Amino acid sequence: MDIANVQEILLADEVRAFRVPNSPDFLQGVLNLRGVLIPMVDLRIKMGLAPARISAKSRVIICKTGRQDSLGALVDEFTGIVAADDPAKAKAPGGGTTARPMEIIDLSQVFPSPAPAWRAPAS
């Protein structure tokens, strides 16, 4: 995820998303962030994994999706920012290597369509 697209990072247990009827499973709802409604998605469900379990380490990353839209991505944990020209050679925050697997997510690959999946097609 390109840091230039990240607007802020919130504690997941302090965020309240309001469910949207008939929405895809991965859409956890919308959250009101200072008067702006932002869809919140569970990236685990979107990527075919079990739903996220909110813990003290869980975060919602508010990011731009390539358009003017923003998205709240529910993630298991956020440990820091890594500068990486080549994600395969990424180092852990602090310069060392990490003993745990590190996921680098490209939202354009997770949501490849030109319009967000949670929106109805324009008529």
LOLO-291904 format. One record per atom (N, C-alpha, C): residue number from 1; x, z, y. Coordinates in nm, 2 decimals, always signed. Each point is the difference from the previous one (the first is absolute). Layout:
// residues N
<rec num="NUM" east="X" up="Z" north="Y"/>
...
This chain:
// residues 123
<rec num="1" east="+0.09" up="+0.00" north="-0.12"/>
<rec num="1" east="-0.09" up="+0.00" north="+0.12"/>
<rec num="1" east="+0.09" up="+0.00" north="+0.12"/>
<rec num="2" east="-0.02" up="-0.09" north="+0.09"/>
<rec num="2" east="+0.09" up="-0.02" north="+0.12"/>
<rec num="2" east="-0.04" up="+0.12" north="+0.10"/>
<rec num="3" east="+0.10" up="+0.07" north="+0.04"/>
<rec num="3" east="-0.02" up="+0.12" north="+0.09"/>
<rec num="3" east="-0.06" up="-0.05" north="+0.13"/>
<rec num="4" east="+0.02" up="-0.12" north="+0.04"/>
<rec num="4" east="-0.06" up="-0.05" north="+0.13"/>
<rec num="4" east="-0.15" up="-0.01" north="-0.01"/>
<rec num="5" east="-0.06" up="+0.00" north="-0.12"/>
<rec num="5" east="-0.14" up="+0.00" north="-0.02"/>
<rec num="5" east="-0.06" up="+0.13" north="-0.01"/>
<rec num="6" east="+0.08" up="+0.11" north="-0.02"/>
<rec num="6" east="-0.05" up="+0.13" north="-0.01"/>
<rec num="6" east="-0.03" up="+0.06" north="+0.13"/>
<rec num="7" east="-0.13" up="+0.05" north="+0.02"/>
<rec num="7" east="-0.04" up="+0.06" north="+0.13"/>
<rec num="7" east="+0.02" up="+0.15" north="-0.01"/>
<rec num="8" east="-0.04" up="+0.06" north="-0.11"/>
<rec num="8" east="+0.02" up="+0.15" north="-0.01"/>
<rec num="8" east="-0.02" up="+0.04" north="-0.15"/>
<rec num="9" east="+0.04" up="+0.12" north="-0.03"/>
<rec num="9" east="-0.01" up="+0.05" north="-0.14"/>
<rec num="9" east="-0.08" up="+0.13" north="+0.01"/>
<rec num="10" east="-0.11" up="+0.02" north="-0.07"/>
<rec num="10" east="-0.08" up="+0.12" north="+0.00"/>
<rec num="10" east="+0.00" up="+0.07" north="-0.13"/>
<rec num="11" east="-0.02" up="+0.13" north="+0.01"/>
<rec num="11" east="-0.01" up="+0.08" north="-0.13"/>
<rec num="11" east="-0.14" up="-0.04" north="-0.06"/>
<rec num="12" east="+0.00" up="-0.04" north="-0.12"/>
<rec num="12" east="-0.12" up="-0.05" north="-0.07"/>
<rec num="12" east="-0.11" up="+0.11" north="-0.01"/>
<rec num="13" east="+0.04" up="+0.13" north="-0.02"/>
<rec num="13" east="-0.10" up="+0.10" north="-0.02"/>
<rec num="13" east="-0.06" up="+0.04" north="+0.14"/>
<rec num="14" east="+0.04" up="-0.05" north="+0.11"/>
<rec num="14" east="-0.06" up="+0.02" north="+0.13"/>
<rec num="14" east="-0.08" up="-0.12" north="+0.05"/>
<rec num="15" east="-0.01" up="-0.10" north="-0.08"/>
<rec num="15" east="-0.07" up="-0.12" north="+0.03"/>
<rec num="15" east="-0.13" up="-0.01" north="-0.07"/>
<rec num="16" east="-0.11" up="-0.03" north="+0.07"/>
<rec num="16" east="-0.13" up="-0.01" north="-0.06"/>
<rec num="16" east="-0.05" up="-0.15" north="+0.01"/>
<rec num="17" east="-0.01" up="-0.06" north="-0.11"/>
<rec num="17" east="-0.05" up="-0.14" north="+0.00"/>
<rec num="17" east="-0.15" up="+0.00" north="-0.04"/>
<rec num="18" east="-0.08" up="-0.07" north="+0.07"/>
<rec num="18" east="-0.14" up="-0.01" north="-0.02"/>
<rec num="18" east="-0.03" up="-0.12" north="-0.09"/>
<rec num="19" east="-0.06" up="+0.02" north="-0.12"/>
<rec num="19" east="-0.02" up="-0.10" north="-0.10"/>
<rec num="19" east="-0.09" up="-0.11" north="+0.06"/>
<rec num="20" east="+0.02" up="-0.12" north="-0.05"/>
<rec num="20" east="-0.07" up="-0.12" north="+0.04"/>
<rec num="20" east="-0.08" up="-0.05" north="-0.12"/>
<rec num="21" east="-0.13" up="-0.01" north="+0.01"/>
<rec num="21" east="-0.08" up="-0.04" north="-0.12"/>
<rec num="21" east="+0.04" up="-0.14" north="-0.04"/>
<rec num="22" east="+0.00" up="-0.02" north="-0.13"/>
<rec num="22" east="+0.02" up="-0.13" north="-0.07"/>
<rec num="22" east="+0.14" up="-0.06" north="+0.04"/>
<rec num="23" east="+0.10" up="+0.09" north="+0.02"/>
<rec num="23" east="+0.13" up="-0.05" north="+0.03"/>
<rec num="23" east="+0.09" up="+0.00" north="-0.13"/>
<rec num="24" east="+0.11" up="-0.07" north="+0.00"/>
<rec num="24" east="+0.08" up="-0.01" north="-0.12"/>
<rec num="24" east="+0.06" up="+0.14" north="-0.03"/>
<rec num="25" east="+0.03" up="+0.03" north="-0.12"/>
<rec num="25" east="+0.05" up="+0.13" north="-0.05"/>
<rec num="25" east="+0.12" up="+0.05" north="+0.08"/>
<rec num="26" east="+0.09" up="-0.09" north="+0.03"/>
<rec num="26" east="+0.12" up="+0.04" north="+0.07"/>
<rec num="26" east="-0.02" up="+0.04" north="+0.15"/>
<rec num="27" east="-0.12" up="-0.04" north="+0.06"/>
<rec num="27" east="-0.03" up="+0.04" north="+0.13"/>
<rec num="27" east="-0.05" up="+0.14" north="+0.00"/>
<rec num="28" east="+0.07" up="+0.10" north="+0.05"/>
<rec num="28" east="-0.04" up="+0.14" north="-0.01"/>
<rec num="28" east="-0.10" up="+0.03" north="+0.11"/>
<rec num="29" east="-0.01" up="-0.09" north="+0.10"/>
<rec num="29" east="-0.09" up="+0.02" north="+0.11"/>
<rec num="29" east="+0.07" up="-0.04" north="+0.13"/>
<rec num="30" east="-0.06" up="+0.04" north="+0.11"/>
<rec num="30" east="+0.06" up="-0.02" north="+0.13"/>
<rec num="30" east="+0.02" up="+0.13" north="+0.07"/>
<rec num="31" east="+0.11" up="+0.01" north="+0.07"/>
<rec num="31" east="+0.03" up="+0.12" north="+0.08"/>
<rec num="31" east="+0.00" up="-0.03" north="+0.15"/>
<rec num="32" east="-0.04" up="+0.10" north="+0.07"/>
<rec num="32" east="-0.01" up="-0.01" north="+0.15"/>
<rec num="32" east="+0.13" up="+0.05" north="+0.05"/>
<rec num="33" east="+0.08" up="-0.08" north="+0.05"/>
<rec num="33" east="+0.13" up="+0.04" north="+0.06"/>
<rec num="33" east="-0.01" up="-0.02" north="+0.15"/>
<rec num="34" east="-0.02" up="+0.11" north="+0.07"/>
<rec num="34" east="-0.01" up="-0.01" north="+0.15"/>
<rec num="34" east="-0.10" up="-0.11" north="+0.05"/>
<rec num="35" east="-0.12" up="+0.00" north="-0.07"/>
<rec num="35" east="-0.10" up="-0.10" north="+0.04"/>
<rec num="35" east="+0.01" up="-0.14" north="-0.06"/>
<rec num="36" east="+0.10" up="-0.02" north="-0.08"/>
<rec num="36" east="+0.02" up="-0.13" north="-0.07"/>
<rec num="36" east="-0.03" up="+0.02" north="-0.15"/>
<rec num="37" east="-0.09" up="-0.09" north="-0.05"/>
<rec num="37" east="-0.03" up="+0.01" north="-0.14"/>
<rec num="37" east="+0.10" up="-0.08" north="-0.08"/>
<rec num="38" east="+0.06" up="+0.06" north="-0.10"/>
<rec num="38" east="+0.11" up="-0.06" north="-0.08"/>
<rec num="38" east="-0.03" up="+0.02" north="-0.14"/>
<rec num="39" east="+0.00" up="-0.12" north="-0.08"/>
<rec num="39" east="-0.03" up="+0.02" north="-0.14"/>
<rec num="39" east="+0.12" up="+0.07" north="-0.07"/>
<rec num="40" east="-0.03" up="+0.08" north="-0.10"/>
<rec num="40" east="+0.10" up="+0.07" north="-0.07"/>
<rec num="40" east="-0.01" up="-0.04" north="-0.15"/>
<rec num="41" east="+0.11" up="-0.05" north="-0.05"/>
<rec num="41" east="+0.01" up="-0.05" north="-0.14"/>
<rec num="41" east="+0.09" up="+0.09" north="-0.08"/>
<rec num="42" east="-0.04" up="+0.01" north="-0.13"/>
<rec num="42" east="+0.08" up="+0.07" north="-0.10"/>
<rec num="42" east="+0.09" up="-0.11" north="-0.06"/>
<rec num="43" east="+0.13" up="+0.00" north="+0.03"/>
<rec num="43" east="+0.08" up="-0.11" north="-0.05"/>
<rec num="43" east="+0.02" up="+0.01" north="-0.15"/>
<rec num="44" east="-0.01" up="+0.12" north="-0.06"/>
<rec num="44" east="+0.01" up="+0.01" north="-0.14"/>
<rec num="44" east="-0.11" up="-0.08" north="-0.07"/>
<rec num="45" east="-0.13" up="+0.01" north="+0.05"/>
<rec num="45" east="-0.11" up="-0.07" north="-0.06"/>
<rec num="45" east="+0.02" up="-0.15" north="+0.02"/>
<rec num="46" east="+0.04" up="-0.04" north="+0.12"/>
<rec num="46" east="+0.02" up="-0.14" north="+0.03"/>
<rec num="46" east="+0.10" up="-0.06" north="-0.09"/>
<rec num="47" east="+0.11" up="+0.07" north="-0.04"/>
<rec num="47" east="+0.10" up="-0.05" north="-0.08"/>
<rec num="47" east="-0.03" up="+0.03" north="-0.15"/>
<rec num="48" east="-0.12" up="+0.03" north="-0.04"/>
<rec num="48" east="-0.04" up="+0.02" north="-0.14"/>
<rec num="48" east="+0.04" up="+0.13" north="-0.06"/>
<rec num="49" east="+0.03" up="+0.10" north="+0.08"/>
<rec num="49" east="+0.04" up="+0.13" north="-0.06"/>
<rec num="49" east="-0.11" up="+0.10" north="+0.01"/>
<rec num="50" east="+0.02" up="+0.12" north="-0.05"/>
<rec num="50" east="-0.10" up="+0.10" north="+0.01"/>
<rec num="50" east="-0.02" up="+0.04" north="+0.15"/>
<rec num="51" east="-0.12" up="+0.05" north="+0.04"/>
<rec num="51" east="-0.02" up="+0.04" north="+0.14"/>
<rec num="51" east="+0.10" up="+0.11" north="+0.04"/>
<rec num="52" east="+0.03" up="+0.00" north="+0.13"/>
<rec num="52" east="+0.09" up="+0.10" north="+0.05"/>
<rec num="52" east="-0.07" up="+0.14" north="+0.00"/>
<rec num="53" east="+0.09" up="+0.10" north="-0.03"/>
<rec num="53" east="-0.05" up="+0.14" north="+0.01"/>
<rec num="53" east="+0.07" up="+0.05" north="+0.13"/>
<rec num="54" east="-0.09" up="+0.05" north="+0.09"/>
<rec num="54" east="+0.06" up="+0.05" north="+0.13"/>
<rec num="54" east="+0.07" up="+0.13" north="-0.03"/>
<rec num="55" east="+0.12" up="+0.00" north="+0.05"/>
<rec num="55" east="+0.09" up="+0.12" north="-0.01"/>
<rec num="55" east="+0.06" up="+0.03" north="+0.14"/>
<rec num="56" east="+0.08" up="+0.11" north="+0.01"/>
<rec num="56" east="+0.07" up="+0.03" north="+0.12"/>
<rec num="56" east="+0.10" up="-0.11" north="+0.04"/>
<rec num="57" east="+0.04" up="-0.08" north="-0.10"/>
<rec num="57" east="+0.10" up="-0.11" north="+0.03"/>
<rec num="57" east="-0.07" up="-0.13" north="+0.04"/>
<rec num="58" east="-0.13" up="-0.02" north="-0.03"/>
<rec num="58" east="-0.07" up="-0.12" north="+0.03"/>
<rec num="58" east="-0.01" up="-0.03" north="+0.15"/>
<rec num="59" east="+0.01" up="-0.13" north="+0.03"/>
<rec num="59" east="+0.00" up="-0.04" north="+0.14"/>
<rec num="59" east="-0.09" up="-0.12" north="+0.01"/>
<rec num="60" east="-0.05" up="-0.02" north="+0.12"/>
<rec num="60" east="-0.07" up="-0.13" north="+0.04"/>
<rec num="60" east="+0.08" up="-0.06" north="+0.11"/>
<rec num="61" east="+0.05" up="-0.12" north="-0.04"/>
<rec num="61" east="+0.09" up="-0.08" north="+0.09"/>
<rec num="61" east="-0.09" up="-0.10" north="+0.08"/>
<rec num="62" east="-0.01" up="+0.02" north="+0.13"/>
<rec num="62" east="-0.08" up="-0.09" north="+0.08"/>
<rec num="62" east="+0.09" up="-0.11" north="+0.04"/>
<rec num="63" east="-0.04" up="-0.12" north="-0.04"/>
<rec num="63" east="+0.09" up="-0.12" north="+0.03"/>
<rec num="63" east="-0.08" up="-0.12" north="+0.04"/>
<rec num="64" east="+0.07" up="-0.09" north="+0.07"/>
<rec num="64" east="-0.06" up="-0.13" north="+0.03"/>
<rec num="64" east="+0.00" up="-0.09" north="-0.12"/>
<rec num="65" east="-0.10" up="-0.09" north="-0.01"/>
<rec num="65" east="+0.00" up="-0.08" north="-0.12"/>
<rec num="65" east="+0.04" up="-0.15" north="+0.03"/>
<rec num="66" east="+0.06" up="-0.02" north="+0.11"/>
<rec num="66" east="+0.04" up="-0.14" north="+0.03"/>
<rec num="66" east="-0.09" up="-0.06" north="+0.10"/>
<rec num="67" east="-0.11" up="+0.05" north="+0.02"/>
<rec num="67" east="-0.09" up="-0.04" north="+0.11"/>
<rec num="67" east="-0.02" up="+0.12" north="+0.10"/>
<rec num="68" east="-0.11" up="+0.00" north="+0.07"/>
<rec num="68" east="-0.02" up="+0.11" north="+0.09"/>
<rec num="68" east="-0.06" up="+0.12" north="-0.08"/>
<rec num="69" east="-0.04" up="-0.02" north="-0.12"/>
<rec num="69" east="-0.06" up="+0.11" north="-0.09"/>
<rec num="69" east="+0.11" up="+0.10" north="-0.04"/>
<rec num="70" east="-0.05" up="+0.12" north="-0.02"/>
<rec num="70" east="+0.08" up="+0.11" north="-0.05"/>
<rec num="70" east="-0.06" up="+0.04" north="-0.14"/>
<rec num="71" east="+0.09" up="+0.07" north="-0.08"/>
<rec num="71" east="-0.04" up="+0.04" north="-0.13"/>
<rec num="71" east="+0.06" up="+0.14" north="-0.02"/>
<rec num="72" east="-0.08" up="+0.08" north="-0.07"/>
<rec num="72" east="+0.06" up="+0.13" north="-0.04"/>
<rec num="72" east="+0.03" up="-0.01" north="-0.15"/>
<rec num="73" east="+0.12" up="+0.01" north="-0.04"/>
<rec num="73" east="+0.04" up="-0.01" north="-0.14"/>
<rec num="73" east="+0.03" up="+0.14" north="-0.05"/>
<rec num="74" east="-0.08" up="+0.04" north="-0.10"/>
<rec num="74" east="+0.02" up="+0.13" north="-0.06"/>
<rec num="74" east="+0.11" up="-0.01" north="-0.11"/>
<rec num="75" east="+0.11" up="+0.08" north="+0.02"/>
<rec num="75" east="+0.11" up="-0.01" north="-0.09"/>
<rec num="75" east="+0.03" up="+0.14" north="-0.06"/>
<rec num="76" east="+0.07" up="+0.01" north="-0.11"/>
<rec num="76" east="+0.03" up="+0.12" north="-0.07"/>
<rec num="76" east="+0.09" up="+0.09" north="+0.08"/>
<rec num="77" east="+0.10" up="-0.06" north="+0.07"/>
<rec num="77" east="+0.10" up="+0.07" north="+0.06"/>
<rec num="77" east="+0.08" up="-0.09" north="+0.10"/>
<rec num="78" east="+0.04" up="+0.06" north="+0.11"/>
<rec num="78" east="+0.09" up="-0.07" north="+0.10"/>
<rec num="78" east="+0.12" up="+0.08" north="+0.01"/>
<rec num="79" east="+0.12" up="-0.05" north="-0.03"/>
<rec num="79" east="+0.12" up="+0.08" north="+0.01"/>
<rec num="79" east="+0.09" up="-0.04" north="+0.11"/>
<rec num="80" east="-0.02" up="-0.12" north="+0.06"/>
<rec num="80" east="+0.09" up="-0.04" north="+0.11"/>
<rec num="80" east="+0.00" up="-0.15" north="+0.02"/>
<rec num="81" east="+0.08" up="-0.04" north="+0.09"/>
<rec num="81" east="+0.02" up="-0.14" north="+0.04"/>
<rec num="81" east="+0.13" up="-0.05" north="-0.06"/>
<rec num="82" east="+0.00" up="-0.11" north="-0.06"/>
<rec num="82" east="+0.11" up="-0.06" north="-0.06"/>
<rec num="82" east="+0.03" up="-0.14" north="+0.07"/>
<rec num="83" east="+0.12" up="-0.02" north="+0.05"/>
<rec num="83" east="+0.03" up="-0.13" north="+0.05"/>
<rec num="83" east="+0.06" up="-0.08" north="-0.11"/>
<rec num="84" east="-0.06" up="-0.12" north="-0.03"/>
<rec num="84" east="+0.04" up="-0.08" north="-0.11"/>
<rec num="84" east="-0.02" up="-0.15" north="+0.03"/>
<rec num="85" east="+0.11" up="-0.07" north="+0.01"/>
<rec num="85" east="-0.02" up="-0.15" north="+0.01"/>
<rec num="85" east="-0.03" up="-0.05" north="-0.14"/>
<rec num="86" east="+0.05" up="+0.06" north="-0.10"/>
<rec num="86" east="-0.03" up="-0.03" north="-0.14"/>
<rec num="86" east="-0.06" up="+0.12" north="-0.07"/>
<rec num="87" east="-0.14" up="+0.01" north="-0.02"/>
<rec num="87" east="-0.06" up="+0.11" north="-0.05"/>
<rec num="87" east="+0.06" up="+0.05" north="-0.13"/>
<rec num="88" east="+0.05" up="-0.09" north="-0.08"/>
<rec num="88" east="+0.06" up="+0.04" north="-0.13"/>
<rec num="88" east="+0.13" up="+0.09" north="+0.02"/>
<rec num="89" east="+0.06" up="-0.01" north="+0.12"/>
<rec num="89" east="+0.12" up="+0.08" north="+0.03"/>
<rec num="89" east="-0.03" up="+0.12" north="+0.09"/>
<rec num="90" east="-0.13" up="+0.03" north="+0.01"/>
<rec num="90" east="-0.04" up="+0.11" north="+0.10"/>
<rec num="90" east="+0.06" up="+0.13" north="-0.05"/>
<rec num="91" east="+0.04" up="+0.08" north="+0.10"/>
<rec num="91" east="+0.05" up="+0.14" north="-0.03"/>
<rec num="91" east="-0.11" up="+0.10" north="+0.05"/>
<rec num="92" east="+0.01" up="+0.11" north="-0.06"/>
<rec num="92" east="-0.09" up="+0.11" north="+0.04"/>
<rec num="92" east="+0.03" up="+0.05" north="+0.14"/>
<rec num="93" east="-0.10" up="+0.06" north="+0.07"/>
<rec num="93" east="+0.03" up="+0.06" north="+0.13"/>
<rec num="93" east="+0.12" up="+0.09" north="-0.01"/>
<rec num="94" east="+0.09" up="+0.00" north="+0.09"/>
<rec num="94" east="+0.12" up="+0.08" north="+0.00"/>
<rec num="94" east="+0.12" up="-0.08" north="-0.05"/>
<rec num="95" east="-0.02" up="-0.12" north="-0.06"/>
<rec num="95" east="+0.11" up="-0.08" north="-0.04"/>
<rec num="95" east="+0.03" up="+0.00" north="-0.15"/>
<rec num="96" east="-0.05" up="+0.10" north="-0.07"/>
<rec num="96" east="+0.03" up="+0.01" north="-0.14"/>
<rec num="96" east="-0.10" up="-0.09" north="-0.08"/>
<rec num="97" east="+0.02" up="+0.01" north="-0.13"/>
<rec num="97" east="-0.09" up="-0.07" north="-0.09"/>
<rec num="97" east="-0.11" up="+0.10" north="-0.04"/>
<rec num="98" east="-0.11" up="-0.05" north="-0.04"/>
<rec num="98" east="-0.11" up="+0.09" north="-0.04"/>
<rec num="98" east="-0.01" up="+0.00" north="-0.15"/>
<rec num="99" east="-0.03" up="+0.12" north="-0.06"/>
<rec num="99" east="-0.02" up="+0.01" north="-0.14"/>
<rec num="99" east="-0.14" up="-0.04" north="-0.04"/>
<rec num="100" east="-0.09" up="-0.01" north="+0.10"/>
<rec num="100" east="-0.14" up="-0.04" north="-0.03"/>
<rec num="100" east="-0.01" up="-0.15" north="+0.04"/>
<rec num="101" east="-0.10" up="-0.06" north="-0.07"/>
<rec num="101" east="-0.02" up="-0.14" north="+0.04"/>
<rec num="101" east="-0.06" up="-0.01" north="+0.14"/>
<rec num="102" east="+0.04" up="-0.10" north="+0.07"/>
<rec num="102" east="-0.05" up="-0.02" north="+0.14"/>
<rec num="102" east="-0.08" up="-0.13" north="+0.00"/>
<rec num="103" east="-0.13" up="+0.01" north="+0.05"/>
<rec num="103" east="-0.08" up="-0.11" north="+0.01"/>
<rec num="103" east="+0.01" up="-0.06" north="+0.14"/>
<rec num="104" east="+0.02" up="-0.13" north="+0.01"/>
<rec num="104" east="+0.00" up="-0.07" north="+0.13"/>
<rec num="104" east="-0.12" up="-0.09" north="+0.00"/>
<rec num="105" east="-0.09" up="+0.02" north="+0.08"/>
<rec num="105" east="-0.13" up="-0.07" north="+0.00"/>
<rec num="105" east="-0.01" up="-0.10" north="+0.11"/>
<rec num="106" east="-0.03" up="-0.12" north="-0.04"/>
<rec num="106" east="-0.02" up="-0.11" north="+0.10"/>
<rec num="106" east="-0.15" up="-0.02" north="+0.00"/>
<rec num="107" east="-0.06" up="+0.05" north="+0.11"/>
<rec num="107" east="-0.15" up="-0.01" north="+0.01"/>
<rec num="107" east="-0.05" up="-0.14" north="+0.00"/>
<rec num="108" east="+0.08" up="-0.10" north="+0.05"/>
<rec num="108" east="-0.05" up="-0.14" north="-0.01"/>
<rec num="108" east="-0.01" up="-0.04" north="-0.14"/>
<rec num="109" east="+0.07" up="+0.06" north="-0.10"/>
<rec num="109" east="-0.02" up="-0.03" north="-0.14"/>
<rec num="109" east="-0.12" up="+0.07" north="-0.06"/>
<rec num="110" east="-0.02" up="+0.12" north="+0.05"/>
<rec num="110" east="-0.11" up="+0.08" north="-0.05"/>
<rec num="110" east="-0.14" up="-0.05" north="+0.05"/>
<rec num="111" east="+0.00" up="-0.05" north="+0.12"/>
<rec num="111" east="-0.12" up="-0.06" north="+0.07"/>
<rec num="111" east="+0.04" up="-0.14" north="+0.04"/>
<rec num="112" east="+0.01" up="-0.10" north="-0.09"/>
<rec num="112" east="+0.05" up="-0.13" north="+0.04"/>
<rec num="112" east="-0.10" up="-0.09" north="+0.07"/>
<rec num="113" east="-0.13" up="+0.04" north="+0.00"/>
<rec num="113" east="-0.09" up="-0.09" north="+0.06"/>
<rec num="113" east="+0.00" up="+0.00" north="+0.15"/>
<rec num="114" east="-0.03" up="-0.10" north="+0.07"/>
<rec num="114" east="+0.01" up="-0.01" north="+0.15"/>
<rec num="114" east="-0.10" up="+0.10" north="+0.06"/>
<rec num="115" east="-0.11" up="+0.04" north="-0.06"/>
<rec num="115" east="-0.10" up="+0.10" north="+0.05"/>
<rec num="115" east="+0.01" up="+0.12" north="-0.09"/>
<rec num="116" east="-0.01" up="+0.12" north="+0.06"/>
<rec num="116" east="+0.00" up="+0.12" north="-0.09"/>
<rec num="116" east="-0.11" up="-0.01" north="-0.11"/>
<rec num="117" east="+0.03" up="+0.05" north="-0.11"/>
<rec num="117" east="-0.09" up="+0.00" north="-0.12"/>
<rec num="117" east="-0.12" up="+0.08" north="+0.02"/>
<rec num="118" east="+0.00" up="+0.09" north="+0.09"/>
<rec num="118" east="-0.12" up="+0.09" north="+0.02"/>
<rec num="118" east="-0.09" up="-0.06" north="+0.10"/>
<rec num="119" east="+0.03" up="-0.11" north="+0.06"/>
<rec num="119" east="-0.09" up="-0.06" north="+0.10"/>
<rec num="119" east="-0.08" up="-0.12" north="-0.07"/>
<rec num="120" east="-0.13" up="-0.01" north="+0.05"/>
<rec num="120" east="-0.08" up="-0.11" north="-0.05"/>
<rec num="120" east="+0.05" up="-0.13" north="+0.06"/>
<rec num="121" east="-0.01" up="-0.11" north="-0.07"/>
<rec num="121" east="+0.05" up="-0.13" north="+0.06"/>
<rec num="121" east="-0.08" up="-0.03" north="+0.13"/>
<rec num="122" east="+0.06" up="-0.07" north="+0.09"/>
<rec num="122" east="-0.07" up="-0.04" north="+0.13"/>
<rec num="122" east="-0.10" up="-0.10" north="-0.04"/>
<rec num="123" east="-0.12" up="+0.01" north="+0.07"/>
<rec num="123" east="-0.11" up="-0.10" north="-0.03"/>
<rec num="123" east="-0.01" up="-0.10" north="+0.11"/>
